Amino acid sequence: MVNQEKCIGCGTCVAICPVGAIKFNENGKAEIDKNKCIHCGACQASCPVDAIKLD
């Protein structure tokens, strides 16, 4: 869901997620908890580097 090579760790997706499903991993990249994600698309729309794709 998050392309780790594209993610720049800016935190936009973390801040905008309405259910807190996105956290930073040990490499400072965003990761989405698939069990919490409601597929609203806010993170995908807000990502400045187009690193997020929801299935």
PDB file of N, CA, C and O in Angstrom:
ATOM      1  N   MET A   1       0.806  -1.192   0.000  1.00  0.00           N
ATOM      2  CA  MET A   1       0.000   0.000   0.000  1.00  0.00           C
ATOM      3  C   MET A   1       0.853   1.260   0.000  1.00  0.00           C
ATOM      4  O   MET A   1       0.525   2.231  -0.682  1.00  0.00           O
ATOM      5  N   VAL A   2       1.958   1.252   0.768  1.00  0.00           N
ATOM      6  CA  VAL A   2       2.884   2.381   0.739  1.00  0.00           C
ATOM      7  C   VAL A   2       4.155   1.930   0.030  1.00  0.00           C
ATOM      8  O   VAL A   2       4.801   0.967   0.443  1.00  0.00           O
ATOM      9  N   ASN A   3       4.499   2.628  -1.027  1.00  0.00           N
ATOM     10  CA  ASN A   3       5.732   2.343  -1.747  1.00  0.00           C
ATOM     11  C   ASN A   3       6.876   2.913  -0.911  1.00  0.00           C
ATOM     12  O   ASN A   3       7.062   4.129  -0.847  1.00  0.00           O
ATOM     13  N   GLN A   4       7.632   2.036  -0.277  1.00  0.00           N
ATOM     14  CA  GLN A   4       8.689   2.454   0.632  1.00  0.00           C
ATOM     15  C   GLN A   4       9.808   3.222  -0.073  1.00  0.00           C
ATOM     16  O   GLN A   4      10.480   4.043   0.551  1.00  0.00           O
ATOM     17  N   GLU A   5      10.010   2.965  -1.350  1.00  0.00           N
ATOM     18  CA  GLU A   5      11.044   3.680  -2.094  1.00  0.00           C
ATOM     19  C   GLU A   5      10.638   5.116  -2.398  1.00  0.00           C
ATOM     20  O   GLU A   5      11.492   5.999  -2.477  1.00  0.00           O
ATOM     21  N   LYS A   6       9.339   5.357  -2.570  1.00  0.00           N
ATOM     22  CA  LYS A   6       8.853   6.705  -2.864  1.00  0.00           C
ATOM     23  C   LYS A   6       8.614   7.537  -1.600  1.00  0.00           C
ATOM     24  O   LYS A   6       8.780   8.757  -1.615  1.00  0.00           O
ATOM     25  N   CYS A   7       8.227   6.877  -0.513  1.00  0.00           N
ATOM     26  CA  CYS A   7       7.878   7.586   0.722  1.00  0.00           C
ATOM     27  C   CYS A   7       9.057   8.416   1.219  1.00  0.00           C
ATOM     28  O   CYS A   7      10.182   7.928   1.324  1.00  0.00           O
ATOM     29  N   ILE A   8       8.773   9.690   1.525  1.00  0.00           N
ATOM     30  CA  ILE A   8       9.818  10.589   2.026  1.00  0.00           C
ATOM     31  C   ILE A   8       9.667  10.856   3.528  1.00  0.00           C
ATOM     32  O   ILE A   8      10.424  11.641   4.099  1.00  0.00           O
ATOM     33  N   GLY A   9       8.694  10.207   4.161  1.00  0.00           N
ATOM     34  CA  GLY A   9       8.515  10.343   5.601  1.00  0.00           C
ATOM     35  C   GLY A   9       8.055  11.715   6.048  1.00  0.00           C
ATOM     36  O   GLY A   9       8.399  12.157   7.144  1.00  0.00           O
ATOM     37  N   CYS A  10       7.282  12.393   5.217  1.00  0.00           N
ATOM     38  CA  CYS A  10       6.858  13.762   5.533  1.00  0.00           C
ATOM     39  C   CYS A  10       5.786  13.829   6.629  1.00  0.00           C
ATOM     40  O   CYS A  10       5.662  14.842   7.317  1.00  0.00           O
ATOM     41  N   GLY A  11       5.014  12.749   6.789  1.00  0.00           N
ATOM     42  CA  GLY A  11       4.008  12.711   7.844  1.00  0.00           C
ATOM     43  C   GLY A  11       2.639  13.231   7.459  1.00  0.00           C
ATOM     44  O   GLY A  11       1.736  13.252   8.296  1.00  0.00           O
ATOM     45  N   THR A  12       2.462  13.647   6.230  1.00  0.00           N
ATOM     46  CA  THR A  12       1.164  14.166   5.795  1.00  0.00           C
ATOM     47  C   THR A  12       0.078  13.109   5.958  1.00  0.00           C
ATOM     48  O   THR A  12      -1.005  13.406   6.463  1.00  0.00           O
ATOM     49  N   CYS A  13       0.351  11.907   5.543  1.00  0.00           N
ATOM     50  CA  CYS A  13      -0.641  10.830   5.633  1.00  0.00           C
ATOM     51  C   CYS A  13      -0.957  10.480   7.081  1.00  0.00           C
ATOM     52  O   CYS A  13      -2.107  10.210   7.425  1.00  0.00           O
ATOM     53  N   VAL A  14       0.070  10.486   7.925  1.00  0.00           N
ATOM     54  CA  VAL A  14      -0.125  10.182   9.347  1.00  0.00           C
ATOM     55  C   VAL A  14      -1.067  11.208   9.969  1.00  0.00           C
ATOM     56  O   VAL A  14      -1.963  10.857  10.737  1.00  0.00           O
ATOM     57  N   ALA A  15      -0.857  12.470   9.632  1.00  0.00           N
ATOM     58  CA  ALA A  15      -1.665  13.554  10.196  1.00  0.00           C
ATOM     59  C   ALA A  15      -3.099  13.538   9.694  1.00  0.00           C
ATOM     60  O   ALA A  15      -4.013  13.903  10.433  1.00  0.00           O
ATOM     61  N   ILE A  16      -3.314  13.121   8.451  1.00  0.00           N
ATOM     62  CA  ILE A  16      -4.643  13.221   7.854  1.00  0.00           C
ATOM     63  C   ILE A  16      -5.518  11.983   8.080  1.00  0.00           C
ATOM     64  O   ILE A  16      -6.737  12.060   7.927  1.00  0.00           O
ATOM     65  N   CYS A  17      -4.925  10.861   8.436  1.00  0.00           N
ATOM     66  CA  CYS A  17      -5.697   9.618   8.603  1.00  0.00           C
ATOM     67  C   CYS A  17      -6.705   9.764   9.747  1.00  0.00           C
ATOM     68  O   CYS A  17      -6.316  10.018  10.887  1.00  0.00           O
ATOM     69  N   PRO A  18      -8.003   9.602   9.445  1.00  0.00           N
ATOM     70  CA  PRO A  18      -9.025   9.816  10.471  1.00  0.00           C
ATOM     71  C   PRO A  18      -9.116   8.708  11.519  1.00  0.00           C
ATOM     72  O   PRO A  18      -9.753   8.889  12.557  1.00  0.00           O
ATOM     73  N   VAL A  19      -8.485   7.568  11.257  1.00  0.00           N
ATOM     74  CA  VAL A  19      -8.580   6.447  12.207  1.00  0.00           C
ATOM     75  C   VAL A  19      -7.224   6.043  12.790  1.00  0.00           C
ATOM     76  O   VAL A  19      -7.135   5.036  13.493  1.00  0.00           O
ATOM     77  N   GLY A  20      -6.182   6.803  12.512  1.00  0.00           N
ATOM     78  CA  GLY A  20      -4.862   6.513  13.071  1.00  0.00           C
ATOM     79  C   GLY A  20      -4.260   5.207  12.588  1.00  0.00           C
ATOM     80  O   GLY A  20      -3.575   4.513  13.339  1.00  0.00           O
ATOM     81  N   ALA A  21      -4.519   4.876  11.331  1.00  0.00           N
ATOM     82  CA  ALA A  21      -4.045   3.607  10.786  1.00  0.00           C
ATOM     83  C   ALA A  21      -2.628   3.675  10.232  1.00  0.00           C
ATOM     84  O   ALA A  21      -2.083   2.652   9.817  1.00  0.00           O
ATOM     85  N   ILE A  22      -2.021   4.857  10.216  1.00  0.00           N
ATOM     86  CA  ILE A  22      -0.696   5.004   9.618  1.00  0.00           C
ATOM     87  C   ILE A  22       0.320   5.416  10.682  1.00  0.00           C
ATOM     88  O   ILE A  22       0.107   6.359  11.445  1.00  0.00           O
ATOM     89  N   LYS A  23       1.409   4.692  10.704  1.00  0.00           N
ATOM     90  CA  LYS A  23       2.511   4.964  11.634  1.00  0.00           C
ATOM     91  C   LYS A  23       3.821   4.922  10.852  1.00  0.00           C
ATOM     92  O   LYS A  23       3.872   4.407   9.735  1.00  0.00           O
ATOM     93  N   PHE A  24       4.864   5.462  11.444  1.00  0.00           N
ATOM     94  CA  PHE A  24       6.189   5.379  10.849  1.00  0.00           C
ATOM     95  C   PHE A  24       6.875   4.096  11.301  1.00  0.00           C
ATOM     96  O   PHE A  24       6.768   3.703  12.463  1.00  0.00           O
ATOM     97  N   ASN A  25       7.581   3.443  10.374  1.00  0.00           N
ATOM     98  CA  ASN A  25       8.339   2.255  10.745  1.00  0.00           C
ATOM     99  C   ASN A  25       9.730   2.673  11.226  1.00  0.00           C
ATOM    100  O   ASN A  25      10.015   3.864  11.349  1.00  0.00           O
ATOM    101  N   GLU A  26      10.583   1.705  11.492  1.00  0.00           N
ATOM    102  CA  GLU A  26      11.915   1.984  12.024  1.00  0.00           C
ATOM    103  C   GLU A  26      12.809   2.730  11.036  1.00  0.00           C
ATOM    104  O   GLU A  26      13.836   3.288  11.423  1.00  0.00           O
ATOM    105  N   ASN A  27      12.421   2.740   9.768  1.00  0.00           N
ATOM    106  CA  ASN A  27      13.179   3.450   8.742  1.00  0.00           C
ATOM    107  C   ASN A  27      12.627   4.848   8.467  1.00  0.00           C
ATOM    108  O   ASN A  27      13.105   5.536   7.566  1.00  0.00           O
ATOM    109  N   GLY A  28      11.624   5.269   9.237  1.00  0.00           N
ATOM    110  CA  GLY A  28      11.042   6.592   9.059  1.00  0.00           C
ATOM    111  C   GLY A  28      10.085   6.691   7.886  1.00  0.00           C
ATOM    112  O   GLY A  28       9.783   7.784   7.407  1.00  0.00           O
ATOM    113  N   LYS A  29       9.610   5.542   7.427  1.00  0.00           N
ATOM    114  CA  LYS A  29       8.672   5.490   6.305  1.00  0.00           C
ATOM    115  C   LYS A  29       7.285   5.129   6.835  1.00  0.00           C
ATOM    116  O   LYS A  29       7.158   4.455   7.858  1.00  0.00           O
ATOM    117  N   ALA A  30       6.255   5.579   6.136  1.00  0.00           N
ATOM    118  CA  ALA A  30       4.888   5.308   6.551  1.00  0.00           C
ATOM    119  C   ALA A  30       4.503   3.856   6.274  1.00  0.00           C
ATOM    120  O   ALA A  30       4.899   3.267   5.269  1.00  0.00           O
ATOM    121  N   GLU A  31       3.717   3.301   7.197  1.00  0.00           N
ATOM    122  CA  GLU A  31       3.143   1.972   7.018  1.00  0.00           C
ATOM    123  C   GLU A  31       1.686   2.045   7.451  1.00  0.00           C
ATOM    124  O   GLU A  31       1.350   2.690   8.444  1.00  0.00           O
ATOM    125  N   ILE A  32       0.828   1.374   6.691  1.00  0.00           N
ATOM    126  CA  ILE A  32      -0.601   1.385   6.969  1.00  0.00           C
ATOM    127  C   ILE A  32      -1.005   0.072   7.623  1.00  0.00           C
ATOM    128  O   ILE A  32      -0.688  -1.006   7.121  1.00  0.00           O
ATOM    129  N   ASP A  33      -1.706   0.173   8.745  1.00  0.00           N
ATOM    130  CA  ASP A  33      -2.250  -1.002   9.424  1.00  0.00           C
ATOM    131  C   ASP A  33      -3.529  -1.392   8.684  1.00  0.00           C
ATOM    132  O   ASP A  33      -4.544  -0.704   8.789  1.00  0.00           O
ATOM    133  N   LYS A  34      -3.481  -2.474   7.951  1.00  0.00           N
ATOM    134  CA  LYS A  34      -4.613  -2.902   7.131  1.00  0.00           C
ATOM    135  C   LYS A  34      -5.848  -3.230   7.958  1.00  0.00           C
ATOM    136  O   LYS A  34      -6.966  -3.167   7.448  1.00  0.00           O
ATOM    137  N   ASN A  35      -5.662  -3.578   9.224  1.00  0.00           N
ATOM    138  CA  ASN A  35      -6.800  -3.896  10.089  1.00  0.00           C
ATOM    139  C   ASN A  35      -7.530  -2.636  10.555  1.00  0.00           C
ATOM    140  O   ASN A  35      -8.712  -2.695  10.893  1.00  0.00           O
ATOM    141  N   LYS A  36      -6.839  -1.507  10.575  1.00  0.00           N
ATOM    142  CA  LYS A  36      -7.455  -0.243  11.001  1.00  0.00           C
ATOM    143  C   LYS A  36      -7.944   0.600   9.832  1.00  0.00           C
ATOM    144  O   LYS A  36      -8.881   1.384   9.985  1.00  0.00           O
ATOM    145  N   CYS A  37      -7.321   0.448   8.663  1.00  0.00           N
ATOM    146  CA  CYS A  37      -7.621   1.277   7.497  1.00  0.00           C
ATOM    147  C   CYS A  37      -9.072   1.107   7.042  1.00  0.00           C
ATOM    148  O   CYS A  37      -9.570  -0.013   6.926  1.00  0.00           O
ATOM    149  N   ILE A  38      -9.745   2.241   6.785  1.00  0.00           N
ATOM    150  CA  ILE A  38     -11.138   2.206   6.315  1.00  0.00           C
ATOM    151  C   ILE A  38     -11.236   2.550   4.826  1.00  0.00           C
ATOM    152  O   ILE A  38     -12.333   2.726   4.296  1.00  0.00           O
ATOM    153  N   HIS A  39     -10.085   2.644   4.156  1.00  0.00           N
ATOM    154  CA  HIS A  39     -10.017   2.919   2.712  1.00  0.00           C
ATOM    155  C   HIS A  39     -10.763   4.186   2.297  1.00  0.00           C
ATOM    156  O   HIS A  39     -11.464   4.203   1.286  1.00  0.00           O
ATOM    157  N   CYS A  40     -10.602   5.238   3.087  1.00  0.00           N
ATOM    158  CA  CYS A  40     -11.274   6.504   2.770  1.00  0.00           C
ATOM    159  C   CYS A  40     -10.562   7.261   1.647  1.00  0.00           C
ATOM    160  O   CYS A  40     -11.175   8.083   0.966  1.00  0.00           O
ATOM    161  N   GLY A  41      -9.266   6.985   1.454  1.00  0.00           N
ATOM    162  CA  GLY A  41      -8.513   7.626   0.379  1.00  0.00           C
ATOM    163  C   GLY A  41      -7.850   8.935   0.744  1.00  0.00           C
ATOM    164  O   GLY A  41      -7.176   9.533  -0.095  1.00  0.00           O
ATOM    165  N   ALA A  42      -8.021   9.402   1.975  1.00  0.00           N
ATOM    166  CA  ALA A  42      -7.435  10.687   2.375  1.00  0.00           C
ATOM    167  C   ALA A  42      -5.915  10.667   2.282  1.00  0.00           C
ATOM    168  O   ALA A  42      -5.307  11.639   1.835  1.00  0.00           O
ATOM    169  N   CYS A  43      -5.306   9.578   2.694  1.00  0.00           N
ATOM    170  CA  CYS A  43      -3.843   9.493   2.656  1.00  0.00           C
ATOM    171  C   CYS A  43      -3.326   9.485   1.222  1.00  0.00           C
ATOM    172  O   CYS A  43      -2.347  10.158   0.901  1.00  0.00           O
ATOM    173  N   GLN A  44      -3.980   8.734   0.383  1.00  0.00           N
ATOM    174  CA  GLN A  44      -3.574   8.653  -1.020  1.00  0.00           C
ATOM    175  C   GLN A  44      -3.676  10.019  -1.686  1.00  0.00           C
ATOM    176  O   GLN A  44      -2.779  10.420  -2.428  1.00  0.00           O
ATOM    177  N   ALA A  45      -4.761  10.728  -1.423  1.00  0.00           N
ATOM    178  CA  ALA A  45      -4.971  12.047  -2.021  1.00  0.00           C
ATOM    179  C   ALA A  45      -3.986  13.083  -1.492  1.00  0.00           C
ATOM    180  O   ALA A  45      -3.643  14.027  -2.205  1.00  0.00           O
ATOM    181  N   SER A  46      -3.526  12.921  -0.250  1.00  0.00           N
ATOM    182  CA  SER A  46      -2.668  13.929   0.358  1.00  0.00           C
ATOM    183  C   SER A  46      -1.179  13.688   0.149  1.00  0.00           C
ATOM    184  O   SER A  46      -0.380  14.592   0.391  1.00  0.00           O
ATOM    185  N   CYS A  47      -0.785  12.511  -0.289  1.00  0.00           N
ATOM    186  CA  CYS A  47       0.638  12.183  -0.424  1.00  0.00           C
ATOM    187  C   CYS A  47       1.281  13.014  -1.532  1.00  0.00           C
ATOM    188  O   CYS A  47       0.871  12.925  -2.689  1.00  0.00           O
ATOM    189  N   PRO A  48       2.287  13.823  -1.187  1.00  0.00           N
ATOM    190  CA  PRO A  48       2.910  14.693  -2.178  1.00  0.00           C
ATOM    191  C   PRO A  48       3.798  13.969  -3.202  1.00  0.00           C
ATOM    192  O   PRO A  48       4.149  14.541  -4.234  1.00  0.00           O
ATOM    193  N   VAL A  49       4.154  12.723  -2.916  1.00  0.00           N
ATOM    194  CA  VAL A  49       5.024  11.973  -3.836  1.00  0.00           C
ATOM    195  C   VAL A  49       4.323  10.748  -4.422  1.00  0.00           C
ATOM    196  O   VAL A  49       4.969   9.895  -5.030  1.00  0.00           O
ATOM    197  N   ASP A  50       3.019  10.659  -4.243  1.00  0.00           N
ATOM    198  CA  ASP A  50       2.216   9.579  -4.813  1.00  0.00           C
ATOM    199  C   ASP A  50       2.727   8.189  -4.413  1.00  0.00           C
ATOM    200  O   ASP A  50       2.800   7.276  -5.235  1.00  0.00           O
ATOM    201  N   ALA A  51       3.077   8.054  -3.127  1.00  0.00           N
ATOM    202  CA  ALA A  51       3.632   6.786  -2.639  1.00  0.00           C
ATOM    203  C   ALA A  51       2.563   5.822  -2.135  1.00  0.00           C
ATOM    204  O   ALA A  51       2.865   4.662  -1.856  1.00  0.00           O
ATOM    205  N   ILE A  52       1.323   6.279  -2.016  1.00  0.00           N
ATOM    206  CA  ILE A  52       0.270   5.443  -1.450  1.00  0.00           C
ATOM    207  C   ILE A  52      -0.747   5.056  -2.521  1.00  0.00           C
ATOM    208  O   ILE A  52      -1.261   5.902  -3.254  1.00  0.00           O
ATOM    209  N   LYS A  53      -1.019   3.762  -2.589  1.00  0.00           N
ATOM    210  CA  LYS A  53      -2.038   3.232  -3.483  1.00  0.00           C
ATOM    211  C   LYS A  53      -2.931   2.297  -2.674  1.00  0.00           C
ATOM    212  O   LYS A  53      -2.464   1.299  -2.127  1.00  0.00           O
ATOM    213  N   LEU A  54      -4.200   2.624  -2.604  1.00  0.00           N
ATOM    214  CA  LEU A  54      -5.143   1.761  -1.902  1.00  0.00           C
ATOM    215  C   LEU A  54      -5.724   0.759  -2.888  1.00  0.00           C
ATOM    216  O   LEU A  54      -6.047   1.105  -4.025  1.00  0.00           O
ATOM    217  N   ASP A  55      -5.850  -0.464  -2.450  1.00  0.00           N
ATOM    218  CA  ASP A  55      -6.406  -1.534  -3.309  1.00  0.00           C
ATOM    219  C   ASP A  55      -7.906  -1.395  -3.459  1.00  0.00           C
ATOM    220  O   ASP A  55      -8.536  -2.202  -4.142  1.00  0.00           O
TER     221      ASP A  55
END
